[in-house]
Amino acid sequence: MAAESQPAANQAPDQRISIETQIDKQPARLLFDTGASFTSLFASSTNRLGLVSETNRMAKIAGHDVSIGLTRHVEVTLLGKSGSTKLPILPFPAPGEFDGVLGWMTLGDNPFYIDAEVRRIRSVTKLPDAGWQSWPLDTNSTQLFFTVTEESKPLGRVFVDTGSPIGLRISSKLWEAWKMQNPKAGVTLASYRYAVGETMAHELAYAAEYRLGDLMLRDVDIGPIPEAKDGKAIGTDGKEFIATIGMRGLQHLRMIVNRSAREVLTHTISPLPQHNRLGAVFPLKQPVGRIAQVLENSPAHKAGLKTGDILISINGSDFSQPQSNPESFLTQPAGSKLLIKVKRDDAVHEYSILLEDMIP
């Protein structure tokens, strides 16, 4: 039941994913959090929404027993579907402008794509047939875990936490091994705290590349898993895991979660410079205007743009004047949507185009 989500207008620098929804016909904003075991609201937001807690129960959050409330039945409109349900209420202040969290299991069995670069999730209608790695998805956990391999043999579980801004955190054993292999790497200290529990200090470094078994991560901050005890990190399901990947770690790792097939697909990409992700340019030719030149099989070409089209506007911005330049639109991140209006043979055509990385 996944659909495309939009980035928050005033989002914090950690670039978390925001999902717009309605609760009893009132607008609300949820944080998409694969580290959350269930979809819930923050106590500070229930007052704004006029909701009250009917009952209380205990739940395990970040390894701690927490008393949470439960709303009466409310109508929730989420990702294009509506239904009546009771929502848990977390006794925490809302972080930023978020009213609650959206757990990944709420999305159902349909495959969905996590794009940390543009802070969106979107549904997947056709799975890629080449260039992606496949990993077993742990369908017994309410948090998002998959098993990574080394030389095709299971190495350990990896926790994906889109609710966290971190890059990569690894087991104590892997961390010590990395430091031995990189003796000249600069190391500092960082602190981290979940919604409950104490603030934890840990070492932190940077890796241009890090190979976690058969999985390559690039351009990532790296350190030990802060909550690990006696060299082991244990998830809320009671099982050990060897690494956590947060939003910064996902910046250069495309991910598709396919619950029905019990797999996670990943595709590692190199950090890319700013470049034209439309596959078309619009050189100015007086006195006609900006004339399109379109690359074959590019997003522009597949959407219907043709070489020779005269540019009128992009996302409502007028480009019929000689002094205007559309370059800043063409270099927006992959996944950005452009509404391009052109003139062709005295007729006006409009195309909705999603930008893609053109340099793999």
C-alpha positions in Angstrom: 0.0 0.0 0.0 2.9 2.3 -0.6 2.7 5.6 -2.5 5.0 8.5 -3.1 5.6 10.7 -0.1 6.7 14.3 -0.1 9.6 15.9 1.8 8.6 18.2 4.6 8.9 21.9 3.6 10.9 22.8 6.7 12.6 19.5 7.4 15.6 19.2 9.6 19.0 18.7 8.1 18.9 15.0 8.9 16.6 14.6 5.9 14.0 12.2 7.4 11.0 11.1 5.3 7.7 12.8 5.9 4.3 11.3 5.1 1.3 13.6 4.9 -1.9 12.1 6.2 -5.3 13.0 7.7 -6.7 11.9 11.1 -10.4 12.6 11.6 -10.1 14.9 8.6 -7.3 17.0 10.2 -3.9 17.2 8.5 -1.1 15.4 10.2 2.5 14.6 9.4 4.1 11.2 10.1 7.8 10.3 10.2 8.4 7.2 8.1 10.4 5.1 10.5 11.5 1.5 9.7 12.8 1.4 13.2 9.3 1.8 14.6 7.5 -1.4 15.5 4.1 0.2 14.9 2.4 3.3 13.6 1.6 5.8 16.4 1.1 9.4 17.4 3.1 11.6 19.8 1.3 12.7 23.0 2.0 16.4 22.3 0.2 16.1 18.9 -2.9 14.4 20.3 -3.9 17.7 22.0 -3.7 19.6 18.7 -5.8 16.8 17.0 -8.3 16.7 19.9 -7.7 13.1 20.7 -7.7 11.5 24.1 -6.2 8.2 25.4 -8.8 5.6 26.2 -6.4 3.0 27.7 -2.8 2.4 28.5 -0.5 -0.6 27.9 3.1 -1.4 28.1 5.3 -1.6 25.0 9.0 -2.3 24.4 10.7 0.7 22.8 14.5 0.8 22.2 14.8 -1.9 24.8 12.8 -0.1 27.5 9.3 -0.8 28.8 7.2 2.3 28.1 3.6 3.0 29.0 1.7 4.1 25.9 -1.9 5.3 25.4 -4.4 4.3 22.8 -6.9 6.6 21.1 -10.5 5.9 20.4 -11.4 4.8 16.9 -10.3 7.5 14.5 -10.5 7.8 10.7 -7.1 7.7 9.1 -6.5 8.6 5.5 -3.0 7.4 4.6 -1.3 6.9 1.3 -4.5 7.1 -0.6 -6.6 4.8 1.6 -8.9 5.4 4.5 -9.9 3.3 7.5 -11.0 3.4 11.1 -8.5 2.3 13.8 -7.2 3.0 17.2 -3.7 4.6 17.3 -1.1 4.1 20.0 0.0 7.3 21.7 3.7 7.7 22.6 4.6 9.7 25.7 7.2 11.8 23.9 7.3 15.3 22.6 7.0 15.5 18.8 10.4 15.9 17.0 10.2 18.9 14.8 6.9 19.1 12.9 6.1 15.4 13.1 2.8 14.3 14.7 3.7 10.6 14.8 5.6 7.8 13.2 4.6 5.5 10.3 5.9 1.9 10.8 7.0 0.1 7.6 4.6 -2.8 8.1 1.7 -0.5 7.7 2.6 -0.3 4.0 1.5 -3.9 3.5 3.0 -6.5 1.1 3.4 -4.3 -2.0 7.0 -3.5 -2.9 8.1 0.0 -2.1 11.2 2.0 -2.9 13.2 4.0 -0.3 15.0 7.0 -1.8 16.9 8.9 1.0 18.3 11.4 -1.4 15.0 13.0 -2.1 13.3 11.8 1.1 10.5 9.8 -0.5 9.0 6.4 -0.6 7.1 5.3 -3.6 5.4 2.2 -4.8 7.1 -0.2 -7.2 5.1 -1.7 -10.0 8.0 -3.4 -11.8 11.0 -4.8 -10.0 14.5 -4.3 -11.5 15.9 -7.3 -13.4 19.6 -6.4 -13.3 22.2 -4.5 -11.3 20.6 -5.0 -7.9 21.6 -7.3 -5.0 19.0 -9.4 -3.2 19.0 -10.1 0.5 16.7 -12.1 2.7 14.1 -9.9 4.6 13.4 -10.8 8.2 9.6 -11.0 8.1 9.4 -12.1 11.7 10.5 -8.7 13.0 8.3 -5.6 13.2 11.4 -3.5 12.5 13.2 -3.7 9.2 16.0 -6.2 9.2 17.7 -8.1 6.3 20.5 -10.6 6.3 23.7 -9.6 4.5 26.1 -12.2 3.1 29.9 -12.5 2.7 31.0 -14.5 -0.4 27.3 -15.6 -0.6 27.3 -17.0 3.0 25.2 -15.4 5.7 27.2 -12.8 7.7 24.6 -11.2 10.0 21.4 -9.1 10.2 21.4 -5.5 9.3 18.9 -3.0 10.8 17.5 -0.3 8.5 16.4 2.7 10.6 15.0 5.6 8.5 14.0 7.3 11.7 17.6 7.9 12.5 19.9 10.4 10.7 23.1 8.3 11.2 25.2 6.7 8.5 26.5 3.3 9.4 27.0 1.8 12.8 28.7 -1.7 13.0 29.4 -4.3 15.6 32.3 -3.8 18.0 34.2 -6.6 16.2 33.8 -5.1 12.8 34.6 -1.6 14.1 37.9 -2.8 15.7 38.8 -4.6 12.5 38.1 -1.4 10.4 40.3 0.7 12.7 43.2 -1.8 12.4 42.8 -1.6 8.6 42.7 2.2 8.6 45.2 3.3 11.3 45.5 6.8 9.9 41.7 7.5 9.8 40.6 10.4 11.9 38.3 9.4 14.8 36.2 11.6 17.0 33.4 11.2 19.5 29.6 11.4 18.9 26.6 11.1 21.2 23.3 9.4 20.4 20.0 8.9 22.2 16.8 7.1 21.3 13.4 8.4 22.3 14.0 6.7 25.7 17.0 5.7 27.6 20.3 7.4 28.3 22.5 9.3 25.9 25.3 7.1 24.6 28.8 8.2 23.5 30.7 6.3 20.8 33.6 6.8 18.4 32.9 8.1 14.9 34.9 8.2 11.7 34.4 8.6 8.0 34.7 6.0 5.2 34.7 6.8 1.5 33.9 3.1 1.0 33.0 0.3 3.5 32.3 -3.3 2.5 29.8 -5.0 4.8 30.3 -8.5 3.5 29.0 -8.4 0.0 27.3 -5.0 0.5 29.2 -1.9 -0.5 28.4 1.4 1.2 30.0 4.7 0.1 30.6 8.2 1.5 29.4 7.3 5.0 30.0 8.2 8.6 30.9 5.1 10.5 31.2 4.0 14.1 30.3 1.2 16.5 26.6 0.4 17.4 26.2 2.6 20.6 23.7 0.4 22.3 25.8 -2.8 22.0 26.6 -4.6 25.2 29.4 -7.1 25.7 30.2 -6.8 22.1 26.7 -7.7 20.9 23.8 -5.6 19.6 20.4 -7.2 20.3 17.2 -6.0 18.6 13.8 -5.6 20.1 13.0 -9.1 18.8 15.8 -10.5 21.0 18.0 -11.4 18.1 21.6 -10.2 17.4 22.4 -7.8 14.5 25.8 -6.6 13.2 25.0 -3.2 11.6 22.5 -0.3 11.5 22.0 1.8 8.4 20.4 5.2 8.9 19.3 8.0 6.5 22.9 9.2 5.7 23.9 5.6 5.0 21.0 5.3 2.5 22.1 8.4 0.6 24.1 6.3 -1.8 22.2 3.0 -1.4 18.9 2.6 -3.3 16.6 0.1 -1.6 13.4 -1.8 -2.5 11.5 -3.7 0.2 9.5 -6.6 -1.1 7.7 -8.1 1.8 5.6 -10.6 -0.2 8.8 -12.1 -1.7 10.7 -11.8 1.6 13.6 -9.9 0.1 15.3 -6.5 0.2 16.9 -5.3 -3.0 19.8 -2.8 -2.9 21.8 -0.9 -5.5 24.9 0.9 -4.5 25.7 4.1 -6.4 28.7 6.4 -6.5 28.3 9.9 -5.0 27.4 11.9 -8.1 28.2 15.5 -9.0 25.4 17.8 -9.8 24.3 17.0 -13.4 21.4 17.2 -15.8 18.9 14.5 -14.7 16.3 15.3 -17.4 18.3 14.3 -20.4 17.3 17.5 -22.3 18.6 21.0 -22.7 17.0 24.2 -24.0 19.5 26.4 -25.8 18.3 29.9 -26.5 17.8 30.6 -30.3 16.7 34.1 -31.1 14.1 35.1 -31.9 12.2 31.8 -31.5 13.0 31.0 -27.8 14.5 28.0 -26.0 14.6 25.0 -28.3 14.7 21.5 -26.8 17.5 19.1 -27.6 16.5 15.7 -26.2 18.7 12.7 -25.5 17.3 9.3 -26.7 16.0 7.0 -23.8 16.3 9.8 -21.3 13.5 10.7 -18.8 12.6 13.6 -21.1 12.4 11.4 -24.2 10.4 8.6 -22.5 7.9 11.2 -21.3 7.3 12.5 -24.8 9.5 15.6 -25.2 11.0 16.0 -28.6 13.9 17.8 -30.1 12.6 21.1 -31.5 10.0 21.7 -28.9 9.9 25.3 -27.7 10.0 25.6 -23.9 7.2 27.6 -22.3 7.5 26.8 -18.6 8.8 24.4 -16.0 6.8 24.0 -12.8 5.0 27.2 -13.6 8.1 29.3 -14.0 8.1 31.2 -17.3 11.0 30.5 -19.6 9.8 32.3 -22.7 12.0 35.3 -21.8 15.6 35.3 -23.1 17.1 36.2 -19.7 15.7 33.2 -17.9 17.7 29.9 -17.5 16.1 26.5 -16.6 19.4 24.9 -15.5 18.6 24.8 -11.8 15.5 22.8 -12.5 17.3 20.2 -14.6 19.9 19.4 -11.9 17.5 18.8 -9.1 17.9 15.4 -7.3 16.7 12.1 -8.8 13.0 11.6 -8.1 12.1 15.3 -8.4 9.0 16.0 -10.5 9.0 18.5 -13.3 5.9 19.8 -15.1 7.2 21.0 -18.4 5.1 22.9 -20.9 6.2 23.2 -24.5 5.0 24.4 -27.9 5.0 22.1 -30.9 3.5 22.9 -34.3 1.3 25.6 -32.8 0.0 23.3 -30.2 0.8 23.3 -26.4 1.9 20.1 -24.7 2.5 19.5 -21.0 4.5 16.6 -19.6 5.0 15.4 -16.0 8.6 14.0 -15.7 10.5 12.3 -12.8 14.2 13.1 -12.9 16.7 10.2 -12.9 20.4 9.9 -12.3 21.9 10.0 -15.8 25.4 9.1 -14.7 25.5 5.7 -13.0 
